[in-house]
């Protein structure tokens, strides 16, 4: 009974604020305030407020909330352990199979040449470019850098 009275008072105050806002020619804001202030009365009329008030003072409802919290905690703990251990067996098998099927698994590793530079090489005489030799410039650059 008191919850319904409080909700009605809140709605009345909100509608009063909406009227003052509309008087100040801020009609969009007044409409938004009126919409928010009608929500508590709508909740009272649908019976949700009574249900919530009955639930708040029910020991069996609180026991149910405690069980829900325990189930959620258990679920989150198992997820954290699963992530830390690298997933389930099926996921690990699939990851290993995917790694074996990879085209070039070591492609991301940089290929480093010898640590010391070789002695100066004699300059190669440039070849005349042929009509079918489109990559001769690229080959020359790669040879120049020792690749």
C-alpha positions as CSV (number, residue, x, y, z in Angstrom):
1,X,0.0,0.0,0.0
2,X,2.8,2.4,0.8
3,X,4.7,1.5,-2.4
4,X,1.7,2.5,-4.5
5,X,1.4,5.8,-2.6
6,X,5.0,6.6,-3.1
7,X,4.9,5.8,-6.8
8,X,1.8,8.0,-7.3
9,X,3.5,10.9,-5.5
10,X,6.6,10.5,-7.7
11,X,4.4,10.5,-10.8
12,X,2.5,13.6,-9.7
13,X,5.8,15.5,-8.9
14,X,7.2,14.5,-12.3
15,X,4.1,15.7,-14.1
16,X,4.3,19.0,-12.2
17,X,7.9,19.4,-13.4
18,X,6.8,18.6,-16.9
19,X,4.1,21.3,-16.8
20,X,6.7,23.9,-15.6
21,X,9.1,22.8,-18.3
22,X,6.4,23.1,-21.0
23,X,5.6,26.6,-19.6
24,X,9.2,27.6,-20.3
25,X,8.7,26.6,-24.0
26,X,10.8,23.5,-23.8
27,X,8.2,21.1,-25.1
28,X,10.5,18.2,-26.1
29,X,12.0,18.1,-22.7
30,X,8.6,18.4,-21.1
31,X,7.3,15.4,-23.1
32,X,10.3,13.3,-22.1
33,X,9.8,14.2,-18.4
34,X,6.1,13.4,-18.6
35,X,6.9,10.0,-20.1
36,X,9.3,9.2,-17.3
37,X,6.9,10.3,-14.7
38,X,4.1,8.1,-16.0
39,X,6.2,4.9,-15.6
40,X,5.7,4.5,-11.8
41,X,1.9,4.8,-12.1
42,X,2.0,2.3,-15.0
43,X,4.0,-0.2,-12.8
44,X,1.5,0.2,-10.0
45,X,-1.4,-0.4,-12.3
46,X,0.1,-3.6,-13.8
47,X,0.8,-5.0,-10.3
48,X,4.5,-5.2,-10.7
49,X,5.1,-3.0,-7.6
50,X,3.0,-5.2,-5.4
51,X,4.8,-8.3,-6.7
52,X,8.2,-6.6,-6.0
53,X,7.1,-5.6,-2.5
54,X,5.9,-9.1,-1.8
55,X,9.2,-10.6,-3.1
56,X,11.4,-8.2,-1.1
57,X,10.0,-9.4,2.2
58,X,9.8,-13.1,1.3
59,X,12.6,-15.3,2.8
60,X,12.1,-18.0,0.1
61,X,12.6,-15.3,-2.6
62,X,15.9,-14.3,-0.9
63,X,17.0,-17.9,-0.8
64,X,16.3,-18.1,-4.5
65,X,18.4,-15.0,-5.1
66,X,21.2,-16.6,-3.1
67,X,21.0,-19.8,-5.2
68,X,21.0,-17.7,-8.4
69,X,24.1,-15.9,-7.2
70,X,25.8,-19.2,-6.3
71,X,25.0,-20.6,-9.7
72,X,26.3,-17.5,-11.5
73,X,29.5,-17.6,-9.4
74,X,30.0,-21.3,-10.2
75,X,29.5,-20.7,-13.9
76,X,32.0,-17.8,-14.0
77,X,34.6,-19.8,-12.1
78,X,34.4,-22.7,-14.5
79,X,34.7,-20.3,-17.5
80,X,37.8,-18.6,-15.9
81,X,39.4,-22.0,-15.3
82,X,38.6,-23.2,-18.8
83,X,40.2,-20.0,-20.3
84,X,43.3,-20.4,-18.2
85,X,43.8,-24.0,-19.1
86,X,43.4,-23.4,-22.8
87,X,39.9,-24.6,-23.4
88,X,38.4,-28.1,-23.7
89,X,40.1,-31.1,-25.3
90,X,38.1,-30.7,-28.5
91,X,39.3,-27.1,-28.8
92,X,42.9,-28.1,-28.2
93,X,42.7,-30.9,-30.7
94,X,41.2,-28.5,-33.3
95,X,44.0,-26.0,-32.6
96,X,46.7,-28.6,-33.1
97,X,45.1,-29.8,-36.3
98,X,44.8,-26.3,-37.6
99,X,48.5,-25.7,-36.8
100,X,49.5,-28.8,-38.7
101,X,47.4,-27.8,-41.7
102,X,48.9,-24.3,-41.8
103,X,50.5,-23.5,-45.1
104,X,53.6,-21.9,-43.6
105,X,53.6,-22.0,-39.8
106,X,57.0,-20.4,-39.4
107,X,56.3,-17.7,-41.9
108,X,55.9,-15.1,-39.2
109,X,59.5,-15.8,-38.0
110,X,62.0,-13.4,-39.5
111,X,64.6,-15.0,-41.7
112,X,67.9,-13.5,-40.6
113,X,71.0,-14.0,-42.7
114,X,74.6,-14.5,-41.3
115,X,75.7,-12.2,-38.6
116,X,78.7,-10.9,-40.5
117,X,78.6,-9.3,-43.9
118,X,80.4,-11.2,-46.6
119,X,83.5,-9.6,-48.3
120,X,82.9,-7.1,-51.1
121,X,81.7,-8.8,-54.2
122,X,82.8,-7.9,-57.6
123,X,80.2,-5.8,-59.4
124,X,78.2,-7.8,-61.8
125,X,77.9,-6.4,-65.3
126,X,74.4,-5.3,-66.0
127,X,72.5,-7.4,-68.5
128,X,70.6,-5.9,-71.3
129,X,66.8,-6.1,-70.6
130,X,64.9,-8.5,-72.7
131,X,61.3,-8.0,-73.7
132,X,60.2,-11.1,-71.7
133,X,62.4,-10.2,-68.6
134,X,60.0,-7.9,-66.7
135,X,61.5,-8.5,-63.3
136,X,65.1,-7.8,-64.1
137,X,65.2,-4.5,-62.1
138,X,63.7,-6.2,-59.1
139,X,66.2,-9.0,-59.3
140,X,69.1,-6.6,-59.5
141,X,67.9,-4.8,-56.4
142,X,67.5,-8.1,-54.5
143,X,71.0,-9.2,-55.6
144,X,72.4,-5.8,-54.5
145,X,71.1,-6.4,-51.0
146,X,72.2,-10.0,-50.9
147,X,68.8,-11.5,-50.9
